[in-house]
Structures are given as C-alpha cells and as structure tokens.
Amino acid sequence: MREPIAAVFLVFGAFFMLLAGLGMVRLPDLFLRLQAAAKAATFGLGGLMWAAAVAEWSPSVVARVLLTSIFVFAITPVAAQLIAHAAFRAGVPLWERTRENDLEGQRSPPGPRKPRHGAFPDDA
Amino acid sequence: MSAWFELLLHGVLAVLALSVLPTLYRLRLGPSLPDRAVALDLIALQLTGAIAVYAILTHEPVLLDAAMVLAIISSLGTIAIARYLFSGKEGSL
C-alpha cells in the first residue's frame, strides 16, 4: 500500500532533479541558474527524501528525513542568496536581456563585511 | 518489495545520474567561480537524492545519515565560498 505513494514521491523528485540539471545548461546567466539550482533541487530532494520515509515507514527513518528536509529547506535559500549577492558584488555579468536591476549603482562597500545591528543595510 | 517498485527505483537512479551530467558540464565550463560553486552545490544535492533512493533499494536506513551530512556540508561549503567572495575587492572577478 505504501509503495504507490512512495512511487509518486519518487517520480516527483526525479522530475525536479532532472529539471534542475537541465536548467544548469539551458539558462543564460548565473542568477537565472540559481533558480534551478536552489528551488528545483530543493523540491526534488524533498520528494526523494519523503519517498524514503514512506517506503521505510519507521520512526527513526522519518526523524532523519524530517531533519534533513527541514535543514535543506532552511539553508539552501540562504546559500543561494549569499552566493548571488557575492557574485553580483564581484561583478559577474548579468544576462544582456535583463530588464530590472534594483541594485544598479548601489553595490555594498568593498572589503570584508562588518556585523551590523538594527536596520537592514539597504534601507538607508 | 514488489518487482515494479524495484524497477522504478533503478529508473530513478538512472534519471538522477543523467541529471548530474549537465551539472558536470556546467562545472567544467562555468565561466566564473560562483558558477562552479553553484554547480558543485547542485551535484551534492543530486547525490544526496541518489543516496536516499539507494537507501530504499538496499533497506539500509544508515545511508540516510550520510545523505544528511552531505546535504549539510555542501550548503555550508557554498556559504563559505560566498564569504570568500565577499572578502575580495568589488568587481574583482
């Protein structure tokens, strides 16, 4: 009975993983490729991990899968945002057909970033 | 485990291996350092998924521990590379 549910999760996860791999080749610049690498891969990994949890339905497996998926869903967007900000600051070129660039002309100051307290730095 | 489910697991493993290939192409080609960092992160996530599928296939829940550690390490590595890029001069790539 659990196998059809696990099969649905498996197909879901494999489809999104394949989509992420295709996006790495097809998308034109780093910032668009991050969409594939962060969002599609997170969804795909969630599907595959929950397939494992459904197929081996025991508390220890479900606990590990829960821990892994919570961690991946929390930290993959953080890593994607940080690497995008760092790449933009380092001068990675944007796609030539990019139309909206809200950070144009207000890049963060050079040197290592100091810890900040209070307001968000871009508000000033 | 029924026969069709085992066949599906092998198929999913094949699809995951196929999806690593374009990511490896991007890792080889990728014009800048952040491109390669992102590709490495994606490869680690895909291998994490493959480990999870292999854990179902072999009934070895211990493999999920390895998947968890791999997922944690890869994202932290990407954050470390981002910190390294932040420590350089602006427009230095």
Backbone of each chain as ProteinMPNN parsed JSONL, in Angstrom:
{"seq_chain_A": "MREPIAAVFLVFGAFFMLLAGLGMVRLPDLFLRLQAAAKAATFGLGGLMWAAAVAEWSPSVVARVLLTSIFVFAITPVAAQLIAHAAFRAGVPLWERTRENDLEGQRSPPGPRKPRHGAFPDDA", "coords_chain_A": {"N_chain_A": [[0.835, -1.203, 0.0], [2.005, 1.203, 0.753], [3.819, 1.531, -1.258], [2.83, 2.632, -3.799], [2.419, 5.345, -3.031], [5.012, 6.121, -2.307], [6.106, 5.804, -4.82], [4.933, 7.883, -6.254], [6.092, 10.083, -4.952], [8.759, 9.575, -5.647], [8.796, 9.834, -8.467], [8.063, 12.509, -8.698], [10.271, 13.751, -7.346], [12.459, 12.901, -8.934], [11.796, 14.055, -11.361], [11.974, 16.806, -10.771], [14.671, 16.981, -10.09], [15.859, 16.322, -12.526], [14.971, 18.499, -13.975], [16.372, 20.542, -12.671], [18.998, 19.859, -13.39], [18.838, 20.198, -16.174], [18.307, 22.931, -16.264], [20.749, 24.01, -15.489], [22.213, 23.926, -17.8], [20.647, 25.165, -19.757], [19.872, 27.741, -18.934], [20.673, 31.253, -19.1], [22.401, 33.005, -17.464], [24.264, 33.374, -14.336], [22.523, 34.14, -12.271], [20.018, 33.408, -13.086], [20.442, 30.696, -13.315], [20.688, 30.045, -10.676], [18.065, 29.863, -9.823], [17.246, 27.388, -10.8], [19.131, 25.754, -9.495], [18.684, 26.178, -6.772], [15.826, 26.201, -6.127], [14.479, 24.176, -7.683], [16.1, 21.972, -7.114], [15.847, 21.779, -4.351], [13.121, 21.151, -4.065], [13.131, 18.703, -5.463], [14.86, 17.153, -3.915], [13.422, 17.093, -1.538], [11.199, 15.555, -2.38], [12.468, 13.085, -2.98], [13.582, 12.374, -0.488], [11.277, 12.145, 1.096], [10.067, 10.07, -0.193], [11.762, 8.015, 0.601], [11.124, 8.056, 3.324], [8.437, 7.266, 3.306], [8.592, 4.757, 2.119], [10.198, 3.247, 3.879], [8.708, 2.896, 6.531], [9.28, 3.893, 9.455], [9.924, 5.103, 12.788], [12.605, 6.066, 13.219], [13.647, 6.452, 10.646], [11.828, 8.3, 9.607], [12.316, 10.422, 11.308], [14.976, 11.101, 10.638], [14.641, 11.841, 7.95], [12.901, 13.987, 8.237], [14.512, 15.779, 9.672], [16.615, 16.178, 7.785], [15.183, 17.291, 5.597], [14.074, 19.61, 6.696], [16.418, 20.992, 7.28], [17.568, 21.306, 4.734], [15.585, 22.762, 3.394], [15.784, 25.066, 4.868], [18.432, 26.039, 4.621], [19.36, 26.026, 1.995], [18.107, 28.171, 0.451], [19.334, 30.304, 1.816], [22.055, 29.942, 1.228], [21.925, 30.269, -1.547], [21.071, 32.925, -1.766], [23.224, 34.254, -0.563], [25.385, 33.555, -2.251], [24.536, 34.69, -4.611], [24.446, 37.425, -3.979], [27.163, 37.835, -3.394], [28.287, 37.216, -5.878], [27.15, 39.144, -7.522], [28.26, 41.414, -6.39], [30.926, 40.903, -6.89], [30.987, 41.315, -9.559], [29.938, 39.634, -11.58], [28.694, 39.183, -14.823], [25.408, 40.208, -15.871], [22.617, 38.718, -17.626], [22.16, 39.801, -21.005], [19.602, 40.585, -21.652], [18.357, 41.252, -19.328], [16.029, 43.16, -17.549], [15.132, 44.429, -15.187], [16.987, 45.849, -12.613], [17.517, 46.309, -9.57], [19.631, 46.772, -7.9], [21.436, 48.337, -9.186], [24.205, 50.427, -9.292], [24.308, 50.732, -6.543], [26.076, 49.086, -5.051], [27.394, 47.069, -2.361], [29.823, 48.279, 0.05], [33.438, 47.954, -0.471], [35.71, 45.373, 0.772], [35.847, 43.222, 3.721], [32.706, 42.261, 5.145], [31.229, 43.984, 7.811], [29.757, 43.058, 10.949], [26.365, 43.904, 11.466], [23.967, 45.854, 13.278], [20.552, 46.398, 14.005], [18.818, 48.327, 11.632], [17.989, 47.108, 8.338], [20.568, 46.917, 5.929], [20.14, 47.941, 3.328], [18.169, 49.786, 3.569], [18.901, 52.363, 4.159]], "CA_chain_A": [[0.0, 0.0, 0.0], [2.845, 2.4, 0.807], [4.682, 1.655, -2.44], [2.368, 3.632, -4.782], [2.666, 6.712, -2.547], [6.449, 6.351, -2.469], [6.396, 5.931, -6.254], [4.563, 9.247, -6.654], [7.157, 10.969, -4.464], [9.985, 9.319, -6.407], [8.694, 10.426, -9.803], [8.11, 13.953, -8.448], [11.635, 14.162, -7.036], [13.354, 12.685, -10.067], [11.455, 15.042, -12.376], [12.528, 18.122, -10.419], [16.131, 16.896, -10.179], [16.201, 16.403, -13.943], [14.73, 19.889, -14.363], [17.489, 21.334, -12.156], [20.159, 19.586, -14.227], [18.643, 20.837, -17.475], [18.407, 24.372, -16.086], [22.142, 24.422, -15.413], [22.751, 24.088, -19.149], [19.815, 25.965, -20.641], [19.634, 29.117, -18.503], [21.774, 32.035, -19.667], [23.431, 33.569, -16.592], [24.377, 32.756, -13.006], [21.395, 34.454, -11.385], [18.899, 32.569, -13.507], [20.768, 29.302, -12.999], [20.443, 29.817, -9.243], [16.679, 29.446, -9.63], [17.205, 25.934, -10.976], [19.966, 25.039, -8.531], [18.169, 26.259, -5.409], [14.428, 25.846, -5.901], [14.124, 22.87, -8.238], [16.828, 20.908, -6.413], [15.257, 21.616, -3.017], [11.881, 20.389, -4.236], [13.448, 17.337, -5.859], [15.422, 16.432, -2.768], [12.313, 16.821, -0.628], [10.447, 14.417, -2.894], [13.21, 11.813, -2.843], [13.714, 12.012, 0.93], [9.993, 11.68, 1.633], [9.862, 8.726, -0.737], [12.454, 7.095, 1.51], [10.391, 7.977, 4.591], [7.203, 6.499, 3.127], [8.909, 3.365, 1.803], [10.651, 2.594, 5.114], [7.871, 3.655, 7.458], [9.648, 3.633, 10.849], [10.192, 6.407, 13.425], [13.972, 6.586, 13.059], [13.811, 6.939, 9.276], [11.042, 9.527, 9.433], [13.006, 11.504, 12.016], [16.127, 11.553, 9.841], [14.163, 12.537, 6.755], [12.358, 15.276, 8.686], [15.652, 16.645, 9.988], [17.308, 16.552, 6.56], [14.405, 18.18, 4.734], [13.993, 20.925, 7.347], [17.7, 21.679, 7.123], [17.779, 21.697, 3.333], [14.661, 23.84, 3.059], [16.172, 26.295, 5.55], [19.746, 26.604, 4.357], [19.641, 26.198, 0.573], [17.849, 29.554, 0.028], [20.339, 31.201, 2.395], [23.277, 29.801, 0.432], [21.695, 30.85, -2.874], [21.048, 34.386, -1.655], [24.579, 34.746, -0.278], [26.282, 33.435, -3.403], [24.072, 35.651, -5.61], [24.906, 38.754, -3.564], [28.617, 37.887, -3.558], [28.615, 37.226, -7.303], [26.795, 40.469, -8.057], [29.249, 42.367, -5.899], [32.211, 40.65, -7.55], [30.924, 41.764, -10.942], [29.521, 38.633, -12.563], [27.792, 39.892, -15.74], [24.019, 39.791, -15.989], [22.151, 38.42, -18.983], [22.003, 41.097, -21.682], [18.188, 40.958, -21.765], [17.801, 41.558, -18.008], [15.421, 44.487, -17.609], [15.042, 45.04, -13.868], [18.188, 45.691, -11.807], [17.293, 47.235, -8.47], [20.871, 47.043, -7.183], [22.338, 49.056, -10.072], [24.804, 51.632, -8.75], [24.391, 50.786, -5.085], [26.691, 47.868, -4.536], [27.865, 47.23, -0.99], [31.188, 48.791, 0.054], [34.455, 46.906, -0.59], [36.293, 44.851, 1.998], [35.0, 42.257, 4.429], [31.502, 42.861, 5.702], [31.207, 44.059, 9.269], [28.448, 42.72, 11.502], [25.525, 45.089, 11.638], [22.841, 45.722, 14.206], [19.49, 47.355, 13.74], [18.072, 48.362, 10.388], [18.516, 46.394, 7.189], [21.542, 47.856, 5.343], [19.711, 48.582, 2.097], [17.114, 50.76, 3.837], [19.44, 53.713, 4.285]], "C_chain_A": [[0.874, 1.259, 0.0], [3.632, 2.6, -0.48], [4.133, 2.612, -3.497], [2.604, 5.074, -4.326], [4.138, 7.06, -2.7], [6.802, 6.523, -3.94], [6.045, 7.322, -6.755], [5.638, 10.233, -6.206], [8.431, 10.806, -5.295], [9.933, 9.982, -7.776], [8.761, 11.952, -9.712], [9.554, 14.42, -8.249], [12.565, 14.011, -8.216], [13.077, 13.695, -11.162], [12.089, 16.398, -12.041], [14.048, 18.109, -10.452], [16.583, 16.996, -11.628], [16.029, 17.833, -14.455], [15.876, 20.781, -13.897], [18.73, 21.12, -13.018], [20.047, 20.252, -15.586], [18.805, 22.354, -17.363], [19.844, 24.845, -16.017], [22.747, 24.607, -16.792], [21.973, 25.14, -19.925], [19.72, 27.43, -20.235], [20.867, 29.979, -18.751], [22.777, 32.619, -18.684], [23.318, 32.99, -15.183], [23.105, 32.95, -12.196], [20.148, 33.692, -11.796], [19.169, 31.107, -13.187], [20.559, 29.007, -11.525], [19.007, 29.395, -8.991], [16.57, 27.943, -9.762], [17.941, 25.235, -9.838], [19.376, 25.078, -7.132], [16.76, 25.689, -5.304], [14.101, 24.458, -6.411], [14.83, 21.749, -7.486], [16.289, 20.705, -5.009], [13.963, 20.811, -3.091], [12.179, 18.931, -4.559], [13.991, 16.529, -4.702], [14.338, 16.131, -1.736], [11.494, 15.621, -1.08], [11.157, 13.102, -2.687], [13.325, 11.394, -1.389], [12.388, 11.491, 1.482], [9.577, 10.361, 1.02], [10.54, 7.693, 0.152], [11.688, 6.935, 2.816], [9.139, 7.134, 4.444], [7.521, 5.027, 2.886], [9.371, 2.596, 3.043], [9.913, 3.268, 6.262], [8.22, 3.276, 8.888], [10.07, 4.956, 11.477], [11.592, 6.935, 13.185], [14.176, 7.138, 11.654], [13.049, 8.238, 9.07], [11.713, 10.694, 10.146], [14.189, 12.013, 11.212], [15.676, 12.338, 8.629], [13.607, 13.904, 7.123], [13.485, 16.256, 8.96], [16.333, 17.124, 8.715], [16.491, 17.541, 5.739], [14.234, 19.551, 5.376], [15.289, 21.694, 7.125], [17.882, 22.158, 5.693], [16.849, 22.838, 2.949], [15.064, 25.134, 3.741], [17.437, 26.876, 4.966], [20.056, 26.739, 2.874], [19.266, 27.595, 0.066], [18.864, 30.542, 0.591], [21.622, 31.158, 1.576], [23.097, 30.44, -0.936], [21.702, 32.37, -2.805], [22.447, 34.932, -1.426], [25.458, 34.671, -1.513], [25.846, 34.397, -4.501], [24.557, 37.056, -5.265], [26.411, 38.887, -3.78], [28.992, 37.958, -5.031], [28.274, 38.568, -7.927], [27.818, 41.508, -7.65], [30.585, 42.17, -6.596], [32.165, 40.982, -9.03], [30.637, 40.691, -11.964], [28.503, 39.28, -13.502], [26.378, 39.322, -15.71], [23.713, 39.434, -17.445], [21.863, 39.726, -19.699], [20.54, 41.51, -21.821], [17.537, 41.146, -20.395], [17.257, 42.974, -18.013], [15.382, 45.18, -16.255], [16.339, 44.786, -13.121], [18.13, 46.702, -10.676], [18.582, 47.606, -7.75], [21.846, 47.847, -8.022], [22.873, 50.297, -9.37], [24.813, 51.722, -7.247], [24.911, 49.47, -4.543], [27.25, 48.122, -3.144], [29.342, 47.62, -1.003], [32.215, 47.658, 0.021], [34.964, 46.459, 0.768], [35.362, 43.886, 2.676], [33.821, 42.954, 5.087], [31.573, 42.854, 7.221], [29.833, 43.631, 9.772], [27.654, 43.977, 11.788], [24.436, 44.787, 12.652], [21.79, 46.73, 13.793], [18.927, 47.209, 12.344], [18.763, 47.546, 9.297], [19.387, 47.342, 6.386], [21.017, 48.574, 4.108], [18.637, 49.635, 2.329], [17.631, 52.185, 3.793], [19.445, 54.429, 2.926]], "O_chain_A": [[0.549, 2.251, -0.653], [4.07, 3.713, -0.77], [4.923, 3.366, -4.066], [2.951, 5.931, -5.139], [4.483, 8.148, -3.16], [7.696, 7.299, -4.276], [6.762, 7.886, -7.581], [6.048, 11.107, -6.97], [9.101, 11.79, -5.607], [10.899, 10.615, -8.204], [9.415, 12.608, -10.523], [10.004, 15.363, -8.899], [13.379, 14.896, -8.481], [14.004, 14.154, -11.829], [12.665, 17.055, -12.908], [14.662, 19.116, -10.803], [17.568, 17.669, -11.931], [16.826, 18.319, -15.257], [16.309, 21.672, -14.628], [19.435, 22.075, -13.343], [21.021, 20.804, -16.1], [19.37, 22.989, -18.253], [20.144, 25.962, -16.438], [23.702, 25.369, -16.946], [22.563, 25.923, -20.671], [19.511, 28.287, -21.093], [21.991, 29.493, -18.628], [23.949, 32.725, -19.044], [22.404, 32.223, -14.879], [22.657, 32.031, -11.511], [19.312, 33.365, -10.954], [18.255, 30.362, -12.834], [20.285, 27.867, -11.149], [18.742, 28.649, -8.049], [15.903, 27.286, -8.963], [17.45, 24.253, -9.281], [19.538, 24.124, -6.371], [16.511, 24.799, -4.491], [13.521, 23.646, -5.69], [14.241, 20.696, -7.244], [16.269, 19.577, -4.516], [13.734, 19.907, -2.287], [11.557, 18.027, -4.001], [13.634, 15.365, -4.522], [14.327, 15.059, -1.131], [11.134, 14.768, -0.269], [10.547, 12.116, -2.271], [13.189, 10.213, -1.068], [12.363, 10.521, 2.239], [8.821, 9.605, 1.629], [9.979, 6.632, 0.428], [11.6, 5.835, 3.361], [8.801, 6.367, 5.345], [6.816, 4.147, 3.381], [8.99, 1.443, 3.242], [10.479, 4.15, 6.908], [7.546, 2.437, 9.486], [10.532, 5.848, 10.765], [11.765, 8.135, 12.968], [14.811, 8.179, 11.486], [13.552, 9.168, 8.439], [11.687, 11.823, 9.656], [14.392, 13.223, 11.107], [16.249, 13.378, 8.308], [13.82, 14.876, 6.399], [13.434, 17.413, 8.542], [16.604, 18.315, 8.56], [17.035, 18.524, 5.237], [14.249, 20.561, 4.672], [15.273, 22.887, 6.822], [18.303, 23.292, 5.465], [17.259, 23.773, 2.262], [14.725, 26.21, 3.249], [17.532, 28.094, 4.819], [20.949, 27.507, 2.517], [20.043, 28.174, -0.693], [19.218, 31.514, -0.077], [22.208, 32.195, 1.265], [24.016, 31.088, -1.439], [22.267, 33.033, -3.675], [22.826, 35.945, -2.013], [26.199, 35.61, -1.803], [26.689, 34.88, -5.257], [25.019, 37.793, -6.136], [26.887, 39.907, -4.28], [29.918, 38.682, -5.398], [29.021, 39.075, -8.764], [28.201, 42.369, -8.442], [31.298, 43.135, -6.867], [33.196, 40.938, -9.701], [31.051, 40.819, -13.116], [27.535, 39.874, -13.027], [26.179, 38.119, -15.545], [24.449, 39.798, -18.362], [21.373, 40.67, -19.08], [20.262, 42.68, -22.084], [16.312, 41.196, -20.295], [17.951, 43.898, -18.437], [15.578, 46.393, -16.178], [16.761, 43.637, -12.997], [18.633, 47.818, -10.804], [18.639, 48.628, -7.066], [22.992, 48.027, -7.61], [22.095, 51.13, -8.902], [25.292, 52.72, -6.707], [24.285, 48.828, -3.7], [27.544, 49.263, -2.788], [30.045, 47.323, -1.968], [31.916, 46.536, 0.43], [34.685, 47.089, 1.787], [34.211, 43.736, 2.266], [33.929, 44.097, 5.532], [31.93, 41.849, 7.836], [28.839, 43.828, 9.073], [28.182, 44.974, 12.28], [24.041, 43.639, 12.856], [22.117, 47.802, 13.285], [18.595, 46.104, 11.913], [19.973, 47.327, 9.341], [18.986, 48.486, 6.172], [21.409, 49.714, 3.857], [18.23, 50.314, 1.386], [16.9, 53.108, 3.435], [19.867, 55.582, 2.836]]}, "seq_chain_B": "MSAWFELLLHGVLAVLALSVLPTLYRLRLGPSLPDRAVALDLIALQLTGAIAVYAILTHEPVLLDAAMVLAIISSLGTIAIARYLFSGKEGSL", "coords_chain_B": {"N_chain_B": [[9.374, -6.088, -1.24], [7.929, -5.089, -4.2], [8.167, -6.1, -7.696], [7.815, -4.132, -9.663], [8.262, -1.817, -8.248], [10.942, -1.971, -7.558], [12.05, -1.83, -10.087], [11.259, 0.748, -10.748], [12.791, 2.153, -8.888], [15.371, 1.673, -9.844], [15.122, 2.99, -12.287], [14.761, 5.634, -11.417], [17.225, 6.1, -10.236], [18.788, 6.034, -12.556], [17.793, 8.283, -13.892], [18.612, 10.263, -12.107], [21.389, 10.037, -12.348], [21.621, 10.815, -15.013], [20.839, 13.468, -14.726], [22.945, 14.543, -13.372], [24.887, 14.838, -15.269], [24.57, 17.246, -17.08], [25.049, 19.109, -15.073], [27.671, 18.588, -14.362], [28.803, 19.352, -16.752], [28.356, 22.111, -16.609], [29.95, 22.629, -14.41], [32.469, 22.134, -15.471], [32.56, 23.996, -17.542], [31.648, 26.491, -16.604], [31.817, 29.971, -16.474], [32.712, 31.572, -14.306], [33.835, 31.73, -10.838], [31.603, 31.65, -8.916], [29.698, 30.307, -10.528], [30.773, 27.735, -10.663], [30.717, 27.061, -7.981], [27.974, 26.963, -7.478], [27.263, 24.894, -9.197], [28.632, 22.757, -8.011], [27.302, 22.627, -5.563], [24.772, 21.882, -6.45], [25.355, 19.376, -7.545], [26.02, 17.997, -5.22], [23.526, 18.009, -3.93], [22.032, 16.467, -5.706], [23.389, 14.043, -5.512], [22.786, 13.502, -2.873], [20.043, 12.969, -3.067], [20.25, 10.66, -4.659], [21.513, 8.936, -2.851], [19.472, 8.671, -0.981], [17.552, 7.303, -2.495], [18.974, 4.97, -2.988], [19.136, 4.032, -0.412], [16.499, 3.231, -0.005], [16.437, 1.161, -1.85], [18.263, -0.755, -0.906], [17.377, -1.246, 1.644], [18.7, 0.009, 3.81], [18.729, 1.994, 6.344], [20.781, 3.421, 7.484], [22.2, 4.711, 5.561], [20.883, 7.068, 5.189], [21.865, 8.791, 7.1], [24.35, 9.468, 6.012], [23.402, 10.856, 3.797], [22.207, 13.05, 5.043], [24.432, 14.33, 6.233], [25.9, 14.968, 3.932], [24.183, 16.792, 2.66], [24.198, 18.892, 4.522], [26.953, 19.633, 4.593], [27.464, 20.461, 1.943], [25.883, 22.775, 1.494], [26.937, 24.448, 3.438], [29.513, 24.689, 2.46], [29.054, 26.167, 0.131], [28.19, 28.566, 1.283], [30.555, 29.275, 2.545], [32.209, 29.787, 0.337], [30.873, 31.996, -0.673], [31.342, 33.819, 1.398], [34.093, 34.053, 1.083], [34.187, 35.299, -1.419], [33.024, 37.718, -0.716], [35.061, 38.816, 0.783], [36.861, 39.775, -0.993], [37.923, 42.369, -3.365], [35.569, 44.731, -4.696], [34.013, 44.022, -7.819], [36.026, 42.331, -8.72], [36.166, 40.136, -10.362]], "CA_chain_B": [[9.371, -5.05, -2.284], [7.419, -5.661, -5.454], [9.128, -6.004, -8.805], [7.712, -2.852, -10.383], [8.845, -0.752, -7.427], [12.399, -2.065, -7.708], [12.351, -1.311, -11.427], [11.128, 2.208, -10.674], [13.943, 2.693, -8.161], [16.513, 1.701, -10.764], [14.879, 4.055, -13.253], [15.001, 6.932, -10.781], [18.684, 6.241, -10.122], [19.314, 6.373, -13.88], [17.438, 9.679, -14.175], [19.483, 11.121, -11.289], [22.716, 10.036, -12.972], [21.524, 11.656, -16.211], [20.734, 14.885, -14.375], [24.246, 15.041, -12.905], [25.752, 15.119, -16.424], [24.624, 18.675, -17.427], [25.655, 19.883, -13.981], [29.122, 18.432, -14.531], [29.175, 20.199, -17.891], [28.432, 23.475, -16.117], [31.118, 22.716, -13.53], [33.649, 22.189, -16.327], [32.538, 25.161, -18.414], [31.181, 27.676, -15.882], [32.832, 30.997, -16.7], [33.246, 32.239, -13.119], [33.883, 30.905, -9.621], [30.275, 31.334, -8.361], [29.051, 29.283, -11.349], [31.265, 26.413, -10.266], [30.235, 26.78, -6.624], [26.566, 26.58, -7.578], [27.193, 23.571, -9.815], [29.054, 21.767, -7.011], [26.211, 22.508, -4.597], [23.687, 21.112, -7.071], [25.795, 17.981, -7.645], [25.902, 17.381, -3.898], [22.105, 17.763, -3.647], [21.589, 15.334, -6.523], [23.942, 12.817, -4.922], [22.008, 13.234, -1.663], [18.843, 12.273, -3.511], [20.611, 9.316, -5.097], [21.765, 8.141, -1.652], [18.169, 8.347, -0.386], [16.934, 6.246, -3.313], [19.739, 3.747, -2.769], [18.76, 3.529, 0.912], [15.266, 2.453, -0.172], [16.709, -0.033, -2.657], [19.003, -1.766, -0.15], [16.831, -1.332, 3.009], [19.748, 0.405, 4.752], [18.431, 3.359, 6.809], [22.008, 4.104, 7.912], [22.659, 5.566, 4.468], [20.255, 8.395, 5.294], [22.784, 9.637, 7.861], [25.316, 10.008, 5.056], [22.699, 11.856, 2.983], [22.032, 14.251, 5.863], [25.723, 15.01, 6.371], [26.274, 15.53, 2.634], [23.359, 17.98, 2.417], [24.661, 19.974, 5.384], [28.293, 20.069, 4.209], [27.501, 21.136, 0.645], [25.362, 24.139, 1.61], [27.897, 25.245, 4.207], [30.618, 24.993, 1.556], [28.651, 27.271, -0.738], [28.211, 29.79, 2.095], [31.956, 29.642, 2.763], [32.718, 30.404, -0.895], [30.283, 33.332, -0.747], [32.093, 34.675, 2.325], [35.398, 34.329, 0.458], [33.984, 36.307, -2.46], [32.765, 38.997, -0.057], [36.278, 39.372, 1.347], [37.685, 40.358, -2.041], [37.526, 43.707, -3.782], [34.367, 44.771, -5.535], [34.293, 43.967, -9.253], [37.346, 41.709, -8.903], [36.052, 38.818, -10.991]], "C_chain_B": [[8.946, -5.67, -3.611], [8.36, -5.342, -6.609], [9.047, -4.655, -9.498], [8.335, -1.719, -9.593], [10.367, -0.762, -7.533], [12.839, -1.518, -9.071], [12.283, 0.216, -11.439], [12.321, 2.834, -9.951], [15.174, 2.749, -9.058], [16.348, 2.791, -11.814], [15.167, 5.426, -12.676], [16.493, 7.159, -10.598], [19.294, 6.626, -11.466], [19.011, 7.824, -14.222], [18.325, 10.628, -13.373], [20.885, 11.175, -11.877], [22.711, 10.897, -14.224], [21.494, 13.133, -15.848], [22.029, 15.42, -13.792], [25.103, 15.464, -14.106], [25.737, 16.592, -16.851], [25.228, 19.533, -16.324], [27.176, 19.767, -14.029], [29.622, 19.277, -15.697], [29.309, 21.655, -17.457], [29.634, 23.658, -15.195], [32.396, 22.841, -14.339], [33.718, 23.517, -17.066], [32.524, 26.466, -17.619], [32.129, 28.837, -15.876], [33.41, 31.604, -15.423], [33.211, 31.282, -11.923], [32.495, 30.646, -9.028], [29.498, 30.313, -9.19], [29.461, 27.896, -10.899], [30.788, 26.055, -8.871], [28.789, 26.302, -6.656], [26.439, 25.179, -8.175], [27.594, 22.485, -8.817], [27.962, 21.542, -5.971], [25.092, 21.647, -5.165], [24.079, 19.639, -7.21], [25.656, 17.285, -6.297], [24.443, 17.101, -3.552], [21.598, 16.566, -4.445], [22.143, 14.021, -5.979], [23.222, 12.474, -3.62], [20.713, 12.504, -2.007], [19.128, 10.851, -3.95], [20.883, 8.408, -3.906], [20.449, 7.74, -0.997], [17.492, 7.226, -1.157], [17.651, 4.912, -3.091], [19.44, 3.152, -1.393], [17.441, 2.762, 0.843], [15.58, 1.111, -0.827], [17.357, -1.129, -1.826], [18.47, -1.96, 1.266], [17.89, -1.012, 4.054], [19.455, 1.82, 5.237], [19.674, 4.118, 7.252], [22.498, 5.052, 6.829], [22.041, 6.958, 4.542], [21.089, 9.333, 6.152], [23.812, 10.279, 6.937], [24.664, 11.077, 4.191], [22.546, 13.163, 3.75], [23.338, 15.037, 5.96], [26.127, 15.664, 5.058], [25.48, 16.798, 2.338], [23.852, 19.158, 3.248], [25.981, 20.538, 4.886], [28.274, 20.883, 2.92], [27.002, 22.573, 0.764], [26.326, 25.012, 2.394], [29.107, 25.597, 3.356], [30.292, 26.142, 0.63], [28.672, 28.591, 0.025], [29.647, 30.233, 2.341], [32.543, 30.295, 1.527], [32.149, 31.808, -1.061], [31.004, 34.289, 0.194], [33.453, 35.041, 1.743], [35.259, 35.388, -0.62], [33.731, 37.68, -1.85], [34.052, 39.626, 0.451], [37.167, 40.002, 0.276], [37.229, 41.759, -2.397], [36.305, 43.629, -4.67], [34.758, 44.793, -7.014], [35.589, 43.263, -9.584], [37.259, 40.384, -9.624], [35.979, 38.985, -12.5]], "O_chain_B": [[9.533, -6.647, -4.075], [9.215, -4.461, -6.525], [10.07, -4.087, -9.88], [8.872, -0.773, -10.168], [11.004, 0.289, -7.59], [13.858, -0.839, -9.187], [13.117, 0.888, -12.045], [12.805, 3.898, -10.337], [15.924, 3.725, -9.047], [17.321, 3.444, -12.191], [15.743, 6.283, -13.347], [16.981, 8.274, -10.78], [20.21, 7.447, -11.521], [19.859, 8.523, -14.776], [18.743, 11.669, -13.879], [21.506, 12.238, -11.906], [23.669, 11.626, -14.484], [22.053, 13.963, -16.566], [22.206, 16.636, -13.717], [25.95, 16.347, -13.978], [26.817, 17.169, -16.981], [25.847, 20.561, -16.599], [27.885, 20.738, -13.766], [30.713, 19.845, -15.647], [30.237, 22.353, -17.866], [30.265, 24.715, -15.195], [33.311, 23.566, -13.949], [34.793, 24.1, -17.207], [33.267, 27.404, -17.907], [33.208, 28.705, -15.298], [34.528, 32.117, -15.464], [32.644, 30.191, -11.986], [32.217, 29.505, -8.66], [28.723, 29.533, -8.636], [28.631, 26.996, -10.765], [30.486, 24.894, -8.593], [28.42, 25.36, -5.955], [25.621, 24.376, -7.727], [26.979, 21.419, -8.775], [27.721, 20.411, -5.547], [24.531, 20.796, -4.473], [23.245, 18.753, -7.019], [25.229, 16.133, -6.227], [24.141, 16.073, -2.948], [20.831, 15.749, -3.934], [21.452, 13.002, -5.984], [23.061, 11.299, -3.291], [20.33, 11.547, -1.334], [18.355, 9.938, -3.659], [20.527, 7.23, -3.937], [20.309, 6.616, -0.515], [16.927, 6.308, -0.563], [17.016, 3.86, -3.017], [19.48, 1.935, -1.213], [17.267, 1.762, 1.54], [15.066, 0.068, -0.421], [17.046, -2.306, -2.007], [19.032, -2.748, 2.027], [17.972, -1.69, 5.078], [19.895, 2.776, 4.597], [19.629, 5.341, 7.383], [23.13, 6.068, 7.12], [22.607, 7.919, 4.021], [21.035, 10.548, 5.962], [24.112, 11.467, 7.051], [25.289, 12.091, 3.881], [22.729, 14.246, 3.193], [23.352, 16.256, 5.789], [26.638, 16.784, 5.054], [26.033, 17.771, 1.825], [23.921, 20.285, 2.758], [26.137, 21.753, 4.762], [28.983, 21.883, 2.808], [27.609, 23.489, 0.211], [26.517, 26.182, 2.063], [29.673, 26.68, 3.504], [31.139, 26.995, 0.365], [29.112, 29.612, -0.503], [29.934, 31.43, 2.347], [33.299, 31.26, 1.642], [32.842, 32.71, -1.53], [31.253, 35.441, -0.163], [33.916, 36.174, 1.879], [36.104, 36.275, -0.735], [34.168, 38.693, -2.396], [34.137, 40.851, 0.544], [38.13, 40.694, 0.607], [36.276, 42.281, -1.818], [36.037, 42.611, -5.308], [35.698, 45.48, -7.414], [36.202, 43.55, -10.612], [38.178, 39.571, -9.52], [35.88, 37.996, -13.227]]}, "name": "protein", "num_of_chains": 2, "seq": "MREPIAAVFLVFGAFFMLLAGLGMVRLPDLFLRLQAAAKAATFGLGGLMWAAAVAEWSPSVVARVLLTSIFVFAITPVAAQLIAHAAFRAGVPLWERTRENDLEGQRSPPGPRKPRHGAFPDDAMSAWFELLLHGVLAVLALSVLPTLYRLRLGPSLPDRAVALDLIALQLTGAIAVYAILTHEPVLLDAAMVLAIISSLGTIAIARYLFSGKEGSL"}
